[in-house]
Amino acid sequence: MDYIKVKDKDNLVRDTYSNGIINTDYENYKKYVDSYNQKMSETQKIKDLQTEVSSIKEDLTEIKDLLKKFLT
């Protein structure tokens, strides 16, 4: 495969076969991927917490209803 440097971009090259642009700066790419994975992990934790809170609310509602039935 042959690569041609992209004008005014030190870390980018064009693959002459596929005509695609390739980033040759592995360190910055690795930082980006790590940052993306961190954000996705945090997003998943928030979704899990929301699901858990919703479940707890449902349980509390059920307990309240059972207490009301028991007391009447």
Secondary structure, DSSP 8 states (H G I E B T S, - for coil): --EEE-TT-TTEEEETTT--EEE--HHHHHHHHHHHHHHHHHHHHHHHHHHHHHHHHHHHHHHHHHHHHHH-
